[in-house]
Amino acid sequence: MAMRLLISLSLSERVLKDYKDSRGAFKRTAAKRFEDFDDSAAVAITKRFSANKPLRIADTGVSDGRTALDFFDRLKDAYPAISYAASDYGSRVTCVRKGSLQVCADNSGAVAEIVWKKFVLKQFGFIGFLFYPINFFLYLLLKPIAKRLLQNGTDRREILLFFGAALQTAQNDRRFTLGEHNILEPFDAQFHIVRAMNPLNTSYFTTEQFGAILRHIHNALLPNGLLITGSNQDAGSVVNGGIYQKTAQGFAEVWRSGEGSPITDLIGAFAQDS
Ligand SMILES: C[S@@+](CC[C@H](N)C(=O)[O-])C[C@H]1O[C@@H](n2cnc3c(N)ncnc32)[C@H](O)[C@@H]1O
């Protein structure tokens, strides 16, 4: 049974809006989310990396790719030999349809969304039950049927959760790629810069997991490479983050924004051999 790869923008946008992956991480994003922070990051890059040499960047946890595209667009003219690998974990969902029922599953195979006639149904908490009791009970009723459809349905589509302009750029400009990478796993290459905007939040990972993530980032960075990381809320809000330079043993902070990264203490204390 061959899977068709379809890019359905309206569906991907809807799935993304409230989408939480199986571990509870949000994919919420916004264009121009950290313009001032990106300005400062670009200045730090131009001070350290020469324009006529290759510049390899890994941008992780990019959700649908719009903040990665913002940063690529900012750098691509100054660095003609840039290679920009944007990635996220769980960036595709599988949707199966039968008649008026459609079910979409996240990358772990769990039900992410059920659409039946005009009802769009997701996992409802207590608040959902209070405000949408009909949807709540419909979801409970349809979930076992949806699970069977996911297993046995034949009208299947794979939906990429990257947005149109990022997909187009990846198609037209070989310097920009979109892929899947779990930051709990090692990177498969080395980079001058690893960027992680909004995935390094304390609600997503344990201290031990942050240890592994920082080790993977440290290993992936070339000598004196930069970790650019920060977290914020809506577009334009203060970014708590910074720029950290790889040292032989760990990371040295070279610039701070707002209160610094939510895991600034872990980054500062990280030692490669520990
Ligand atoms: C709030 S979004 C941030 C998206 C974008 N970077 C931005 O700032 O707008 C957090 C992202 O981290 C990603 N993420 C969570 N766990 C991850 C993991 N283990 N590996 C890679 N990405 C992860 C989520 O899939 C999500 O897209």
The ligand as an SDF file (V2000), in Angstrom:
LIG
                    3D

 27 29  0  0  0  0  0  0  0  0999 V2000
    7.4380   26.1810   20.6370 C   0  0  0  0  0  0  0  0  0  0  0  0
    8.0940   25.3680   19.2260 S   0  0  0  0  0  0  0  0  0  0  0  0
    9.2930   26.5180   18.6290 C   0  0  0  0  0  0  0  0  0  0  0  0
    9.3260   26.5970   17.1260 C   0  0  0  0  0  0  0  0  0  0  0  0
   10.2860   27.6520   16.5450 C   0  0  0  0  0  0  0  0  0  0  0  0
   11.6630   27.3360   16.7940 N   0  0  0  0  0  0  0  0  0  0  0  0
    9.9430   29.0100   17.1210 C   0  0  0  0  0  0  0  0  0  0  0  0
   10.6980   29.4720   17.9860 O   0  0  0  0  0  0  0  0  0  0  0  0
    8.9270   29.5800   16.7470 O   0  0  0  0  0  0  0  0  0  0  0  0
    9.1360   24.1390   20.0050 C   0  0  0  0  0  0  0  0  0  0  0  0
    9.6200   23.1310   19.0000 C   0  0  0  0  0  0  0  0  0  0  0  0
   10.5230   22.2250   19.6280 O   0  0  0  0  0  0  0  0  0  0  0  0
   10.3430   20.9820   18.9840 C   0  0  0  0  0  0  0  0  0  0  0  0
   10.8690   19.8860   19.7960 N   0  0  0  0  0  0  0  0  0  0  0  0
   10.3850   19.3810   20.9460 C   0  0  0  0  0  0  0  0  0  0  0  0
   11.0950   18.3040   21.3310 N   0  0  0  0  0  0  0  0  0  0  0  0
   12.0500   18.1330   20.3860 C   0  0  0  0  0  0  0  0  0  0  0  0
   13.0900   17.1840   20.2160 C   0  0  0  0  0  0  0  0  0  0  0  0
   13.2860   16.2040   21.0950 N   0  0  0  0  0  0  0  0  0  0  0  0
   13.8770   17.2970   19.1300 N   0  0  0  0  0  0  0  0  0  0  0  0
   13.6980   18.2940   18.2380 C   0  0  0  0  0  0  0  0  0  0  0  0
   12.7200   19.2260   18.3450 N   0  0  0  0  0  0  0  0  0  0  0  0
   11.9120   19.1440   19.4140 C   0  0  0  0  0  0  0  0  0  0  0  0
    8.8250   20.8820   18.8300 C   0  0  0  0  0  0  0  0  0  0  0  0
    8.4760   19.9080   17.8530 O   0  0  0  0  0  0  0  0  0  0  0  0
    8.4870   22.3020   18.4170 C   0  0  0  0  0  0  0  0  0  0  0  0
    8.4320   22.4580   17.0330 O   0  0  0  0  0  0  0  0  0  0  0  0
  1  2  1  0
  2  3  1  0
  2 10  1  0
  3  4  1  0
  4  5  1  0
  5  6  1  0
  5  7  1  0
  7  8  2  0
  7  9  1  0
 10 11  1  0
 11 12  1  0
 11 26  1  0
 12 13  1  0
 13 14  1  0
 13 24  1  0
 14 15  1  0
 14 23  1  0
 15 16  2  0
 16 17  1  0
 17 18  1  0
 17 23  2  0
 18 19  1  0
 18 20  2  0
 20 21  1  0
 21 22  2  0
 22 23  1  0
 24 25  1  0
 24 26  1  0
 26 27  1  0
M  CHG  2   2   1   9  -1
M  END
$$$$
